[in-house]
């Protein structure tokens, strides 16, 4: 036991004299791996870059929106949430940042997380007059319902999701039923995805709710339609997002913003890692492609992170100094 202890002390001393300066500043780091794929992949490529490029010792921990925020804000752990959607905690986050408990890094989703009604791009290209939802509702023949092709179909969000309520209310606000459309309840994410796959396989129109970043929008080229109005938060909270609202008005979906969050204790010792976490961001097109690859190949979040680092060097190498990039590349 004494020999092992001496060896361990010697090894620690050797490491402290030979490790790069970044490691001394960065040290041990915990990163929350959220339950949705884009955030989980981001946590894993952050882990690789911090470990291989900056010499940190990184642990991935389970994360979710409200529990992770509460833990970082109240307990100072985990150190980093790579992709944190802030809309649900905006007021509390502002308080935490202003009081110095948390530090906000880059807006990692450069485009924001978007929701809306989409059509296949091949339909949009063939029908340049269709640019808005109301334009699409003039053409029920282009979006035939599977059960009754004489009617057009608007495919709803999965059951019990908040977007099911908003899509139902917008369908009502648009009086889409009077324009020859029916609202199709998909029931599950799998059935919603299957309806899109069917439309692309058969080269027929599809109109309905979807969101990004997602694997489906990486697999299938879709065009998001305008609702012709700006997002009205007051109306959204009053009616658009309220089940059974009697007189919904036309509205647009909000853009959800996702930032990197850090604890103050970590940010104060992060050194050059702080610059990285305040710089790196990726766009939905890139994320969708990586998610599609992950889904098609049934790969883990770590494997998807490695795939991203191997195939998108032109993007991520801009986030770090040349010497850090070379270390990461050599480790892949």
SVG drawing of the C-alpha trace seen along z (x, -y; Angstrom):
<svg xmlns="http://www.w3.org/2000/svg" viewBox="-66 -42 74 44">
<polyline fill="none" stroke="black" stroke-width="0.4" points="0.0,0.0 2.8,-2.4 4.5,-1.7 1.3,-2.3 0.8,-5.6 4.4,-6.7 3.8,-5.8 0.6,-7.7 2.2,-10.8 5.1,-10.6 2.7,-10.2 0.7,-13.2 3.9,-15.3 5.1,-14.2 1.8,-15.2 1.7,-18.6 5.1,-19.4 4.5,-18.2 0.8,-18.9 0.0,-22.0 -1.1,-25.2 -4.7,-24.7 -5.0,-21.5 -3.9,-23.4 -6.6,-26.0 -9.3,-23.7 -8.9,-20.7 -11.9,-18.4 -15.0,-19.4 -18.6,-18.0 -20.9,-18.4 -24.6,-17.8 -25.8,-15.4 -29.4,-16.5 -32.0,-14.0 -32.5,-15.3 -30.0,-14.3 -28.6,-17.6 -27.7,-18.7 -26.3,-15.2 -24.0,-15.3 -22.9,-18.8 -22.0,-17.6 -19.9,-14.8 -18.0,-16.9 -17.3,-19.4 -15.9,-16.6 -13.6,-15.5 -12.4,-19.0 -11.9,-19.9 -10.0,-16.6 -8.0,-16.2 -7.4,-19.9 -7.2,-21.5 -6.1,-18.7 -9.2,-18.8 -10.6,-15.8 -14.2,-15.6 -17.1,-13.6 -20.5,-13.4 -23.5,-13.5 -27.2,-13.1 -29.1,-16.3 -32.6,-17.7 -33.9,-21.2 -35.2,-22.2 -33.2,-19.9 -29.9,-20.9 -30.6,-24.6 -31.6,-24.2 -28.5,-22.2 -26.1,-24.6 -27.8,-27.6 -28.1,-26.3 -25.2,-23.8 -22.7,-24.9 -22.7,-21.6 -22.5,-20.4 -20.0,-22.9 -21.4,-23.1 -24.7,-22.6 -23.6,-22.7 -27.1,-23.3 -29.6,-24.8 -33.0,-26.0 -33.6,-29.1 -37.2,-30.1 -38.6,-28.1 -36.3,-29.8 -35.5,-33.1 -36.4,-35.3 -34.6,-33.0 -31.6,-32.8 -31.3,-36.6 -31.3,-36.7 -28.6,-34.0 -26.4,-35.8 -26.9,-39.2 -26.1,-37.9 -22.9,-36.1 -24.0,-32.5 -24.1,-31.5 -22.3,-32.6 -23.9,-32.5 -21.7,-31.3 -22.3,-31.0 -25.8,-30.7 -24.9,-27.2 -28.0,-26.9 -27.1,-29.7 -30.6,-29.6 -32.5,-28.9 -34.8,-25.9 -37.6,-26.5 -41.1,-25.2 -43.7,-25.6 -45.7,-24.1 -43.6,-22.6 -44.0,-21.2 -41.5,-19.2 -39.1,-21.3 -40.0,-19.6 -43.5,-20.9 -42.3,-24.4 -40.0,-24.3 -42.8,-23.1 -45.2,-25.7 -43.4,-29.0 -46.7,-30.7 -46.7,-28.7 -44.7,-30.6 -47.1,-30.9 -49.5,-28.6 -52.4,-30.5 -50.9,-29.9 -50.8,-26.2 -54.4,-26.1 -55.5,-27.3 -54.3,-23.9 -55.8,-21.0 -55.3,-18.9 -51.5,-19.1 -51.6,-17.7 -54.1,-14.8 -55.2,-13.1 -54.2,-9.4 -57.7,-8.2 -59.6,-10.7 -57.6,-12.1 -60.5,-14.4 -59.4,-16.4 -56.2,-18.1 -54.4,-17.1 -52.6,-19.0 -50.6,-16.7 -50.6,-17.5 -48.0,-17.3 -47.9,-14.0 -50.5,-13.5 -49.9,-15.3 -47.2,-17.6 -47.8,-21.3 -47.4,-21.8 -50.6,-19.6 -52.5,-22.4 -51.0,-25.2 -51.3,-23.4 -55.0,-22.7 -55.6,-26.3 -53.8,-27.6 -55.8,-25.2 -58.9,-26.7 -57.7,-30.3 -57.0,-29.7 -60.5,-28.1 -58.6,-25.3 -61.6,-23.0 -63.6,-25.4 -60.8,-25.4 -61.0,-21.6 -58.5,-20.4 -58.7,-18.0 -56.5,-17.9 -54.8,-14.5 -53.9,-13.4 -50.7,-11.5 -50.7,-10.3 -46.9,-9.7 -43.6,-11.0 -43.1,-7.7 -46.4,-8.1 -45.7,-11.7 -42.2,-10.8 -43.8,-7.9 -46.2,-10.3 -43.3,-12.4 -41.4,-9.3 -44.5,-8.1 -44.9,-11.5 -41.3,-11.5 -41.4,-7.9 -44.6,-8.6 -43.5,-12.1 -46.7,-13.6 -47.4,-16.7 -47.3,-16.9 -48.3,-19.8 -48.0,-19.8 -46.1,-20.6 -42.5,-19.9 -39.4,-21.4 -35.7,-21.7 -33.0,-20.6 -34.1,-17.0 -33.0,-13.9 -36.1,-14.0 -35.1,-17.5 -31.6,-16.1 -33.1,-13.2 -35.8,-15.1 -35.5,-18.5 -38.4,-20.5 -39.5,-24.2 -40.9,-26.0 -43.9,-28.2 -44.6,-31.7 -47.8,-32.4 -47.7,-36.0 -47.6,-37.5 -45.0,-38.0 -45.0,-36.0 -47.4,-37.6 -46.4,-36.3 -49.4,-37.8 -51.8,-36.1 -49.7,-32.9 -50.0,-32.8 -53.7,-33.9 -55.0,-31.5 -52.6,-29.9 -51.0,-27.6 -54.3,-27.0 -56.3,-23.9 -59.9,-24.6 -59.4,-28.3 -62.7,-29.6 -61.4,-32.2 -57.7,-31.7 -56.0,-34.3 -53.4,-33.7 -50.0,-33.6 -46.4,-32.4 -44.4,-30.0 -41.7,-31.4 -38.1,-30.7 -36.6,-28.9 -33.1,-30.0 -30.4,-27.7 -27.2,-28.9 -24.3,-27.3 -24.5,-27.8 -21.5,-27.6 -21.2,-28.0 -19.2,-31.0 -16.7,-28.8 -15.9,-27.0 -15.8,-30.1 -13.4,-31.8 -10.8,-29.0 -11.5,-27.9 -8.8,-30.0 -8.8,-29.6 -11.7,-27.0 -14.0,-30.0 -13.2,-31.6 -14.1,-28.3 -17.4,-28.0 -18.3,-31.6 -17.4,-31.1 -18.6,-27.8 -22.1,-27.4 -23.6,-25.4 -26.5,-25.8 -29.6,-23.7 -28.6,-22.3 -25.4,-20.9 -27.1,-19.5 -29.9,-17.9 -27.3,-16.2 -25.5,-14.8 -28.7,-13.7 -29.8,-12.0 -26.5,-10.1 -26.9,-9.0 -30.5,-7.9 -29.8,-6.0 -26.8,-4.2 -28.2,-3.7 -25.0,-5.3 -24.4,-6.6 -24.1,-10.3 -20.3,-9.9 -20.1,-8.3 -22.1,-11.1 -19.8,-13.6 -16.8,-11.9 -18.6,-11.8 -19.2,-15.5 -15.5,-16.3 -14.3,-14.1 -16.6,-15.4 -17.1,-19.1 -13.5,-20.3 -14.2,-23.5 -16.7,-24.5 -15.3,-23.4 -11.6,-24.2 -12.7,-27.9 -13.7,-27.6 -10.2,-26.8 -6.6,-27.8 -4.5,-25.8 -2.6,-23.9 -5.7,-22.8 -7.3,-21.8 -4.3,-19.6 -4.5,-17.8 -8.1,-17.1 -7.6,-15.9 -4.8,-13.6 -7.0,-12.0 -9.8,-11.0"/>
</svg>
